[in-house]
Every structure is written in structure tokens, then in C-alpha cells.
């Protein structure tokens, strides 16, 4: 049973601004998932798109969310990447949550949202504190709109307090982070396979 994953990067930077540390964390998780035979799509950099404010799945002309939504929901696993700003998920991540709020009104005959039986994991980076608070924020929001969170569902790195080192600038990935990425991938792939074979009944 082939499994697929879709990474999204909620960095504040556009792709033309260069690779971000969130990209580096997503790449680590991607490699671990590929070891579990999960096919991972190219990362969607949310800041590159015009995601209109709102809480519906289509906010009209010029809104890029409908096609992003389609790509996200086509996968079995969502890799939700965000940097930490002011101790929280980025404003781009919050815009994505707001648009996913539409799932609450898009239930099927069994009361299931479009994200039911799909897995979400978090890729979090920052050179300040806030990884646990950001994980809590992401997982509460994602679970509210139907995603399933596996055990060890977040892989994160934060630098020294008040420091300036970025994750992508490290000479090598810390052992604890690498181990966490592998555990996250194993748990996400296992749970995705279980739910793909036997979805929530609703």
C-alpha cells in the first residue's frame, strides 16, 4: 500500500529568498519517511502563494488556497513546517489553520471531515524558545480540524537563548534530532498505513 506525504513550509520567506531552516528540518523528516517507503512530494512554500484571509475553502478570485488544499488533502501524511516567531507558530501557519477551519463544515454522511484518517506531523525550528508551545498550538489546531497526530509527532530544534545560529547552519544534525525524525517517520508511516486500510468509521 503506497503512502504519500505533502510537506508545507510556513516560513515568512519567499522561495526566492533562499533555503530556510524550516526547509532543512523538512528535508530531515522527508529522508526518514522515504526510508519507510513513503513518497514525499515537493514542499509547498506557503508564502509563495496568495492565500486569502477567511475560513472557507475558496475565497474567490485570486485565492490560491483551493489548489493548495487539494494537494494537501491528496496525501496521506501532512508535514507541517513552521519557524518560531515570538514564541509561536508563524503568521503564515496561522493563515493556513484559518483556512482549514472550513473542514468543520465539509463533513461527509458519517460526519467525517476531509482530513479524517490522515496524519499530520510537525517540523519546527527557531533560534529562540517556544518549540513545546508551538507543538501544542499546531497539534490542537490540526486535531480540531480532523488530522490525526501520531506518537512523537513533532521534530524540532531551537538554538541557544538569544542566539543567532540557525538550524541550517549547523555543521551536522544533532543526534537527538536525527533520532526523533526517524521515530516520527516510523510512527507516522505506521499509523497512516493503518488508517488508510481501515479509516475512521465516523
WOBEL-V658853 format. One record per residue. N is the residue number from 1. SS is DSSP state (A for helix, B for strand, O for the rest). Layout:
n=N ss=SS
n=N ss=SS
This chain:
n=1 ss=O
n=2 ss=O
n=3 ss=B
n=4 ss=B
n=5 ss=B
n=6 ss=B
n=7 ss=B
n=8 ss=B
n=9 ss=B
n=10 ss=O
n=11 ss=O
n=12 ss=O
n=13 ss=O
n=14 ss=O
n=15 ss=A
n=16 ss=A
n=17 ss=A
n=18 ss=O
n=19 ss=O
n=20 ss=O
n=21 ss=A
n=22 ss=A
n=23 ss=A
n=24 ss=A
n=25 ss=A
n=26 ss=A
n=27 ss=A
n=28 ss=A
n=29 ss=A
n=30 ss=A
n=31 ss=A
n=32 ss=A
n=33 ss=A
n=34 ss=A
n=35 ss=A
n=36 ss=O
n=37 ss=O
n=38 ss=B
n=39 ss=B
n=40 ss=B
n=41 ss=O
n=42 ss=O
n=43 ss=O
n=44 ss=B
n=45 ss=B
n=46 ss=A
n=47 ss=A
n=48 ss=A
n=49 ss=O
n=50 ss=O
n=51 ss=O
n=52 ss=O
n=53 ss=O
n=54 ss=O
n=55 ss=O
n=56 ss=O
n=57 ss=O
n=58 ss=O
n=59 ss=O
n=60 ss=O
n=61 ss=O
n=62 ss=O
n=63 ss=O
n=64 ss=O
n=65 ss=A
n=66 ss=A
n=67 ss=A
n=68 ss=A
n=69 ss=A
n=70 ss=A
n=71 ss=A
n=72 ss=A
n=73 ss=A
n=74 ss=A
n=75 ss=O
n=76 ss=O
n=77 ss=B
n=78 ss=B
n=79 ss=B
n=80 ss=B
n=81 ss=B
n=82 ss=B
n=83 ss=B
n=84 ss=B
n=85 ss=B
n=86 ss=O
n=87 ss=O
n=88 ss=B
n=89 ss=B
n=90 ss=O
n=91 ss=A
n=92 ss=A
n=93 ss=A
n=94 ss=A
n=95 ss=A
n=96 ss=A
n=97 ss=A
n=98 ss=A
n=99 ss=A
n=100 ss=A
n=101 ss=A
n=102 ss=A
n=103 ss=A
n=104 ss=A
n=105 ss=A
n=106 ss=O
n=107 ss=O
n=108 ss=O
n=109 ss=O
n=110 ss=O
n=111 ss=O
n=112 ss=O
n=113 ss=O
n=114 ss=O
n=115 ss=O
n=116 ss=O
n=117 ss=O
n=118 ss=O
n=119 ss=B
n=120 ss=B
n=121 ss=B
n=122 ss=B
n=123 ss=B
n=124 ss=B
n=125 ss=B
n=126 ss=B
n=127 ss=O
n=128 ss=O
n=129 ss=O
n=130 ss=O
n=131 ss=A
n=132 ss=A
n=133 ss=A
n=134 ss=A
n=135 ss=A
n=136 ss=A
n=137 ss=A
n=138 ss=A
n=139 ss=A
n=140 ss=A
n=141 ss=A
n=142 ss=A
n=143 ss=A
n=144 ss=A
n=145 ss=O
n=146 ss=O
n=147 ss=O
n=148 ss=B
n=149 ss=O
n=150 ss=O
n=151 ss=O
n=152 ss=O
n=153 ss=O
n=154 ss=B
n=155 ss=B
n=156 ss=B
n=157 ss=B
n=158 ss=B
n=159 ss=O
n=160 ss=O
n=161 ss=O
n=162 ss=O
n=163 ss=O
n=164 ss=O
n=165 ss=O
n=166 ss=O
n=167 ss=A
n=168 ss=A
n=169 ss=A
n=170 ss=O
n=171 ss=O
n=172 ss=O
n=173 ss=O
n=174 ss=O
n=175 ss=A
n=176 ss=A
n=177 ss=A
n=178 ss=A
n=179 ss=A
n=180 ss=A
n=181 ss=A
n=182 ss=A
n=183 ss=A
n=184 ss=A
n=185 ss=A
n=186 ss=A
n=187 ss=A
n=188 ss=A
n=189 ss=A
n=190 ss=A
n=191 ss=A
n=192 ss=A
n=193 ss=A
n=194 ss=A
n=195 ss=A
n=196 ss=A
n=197 ss=A
n=198 ss=O
n=199 ss=O
n=200 ss=O
n=201 ss=O
n=202 ss=O
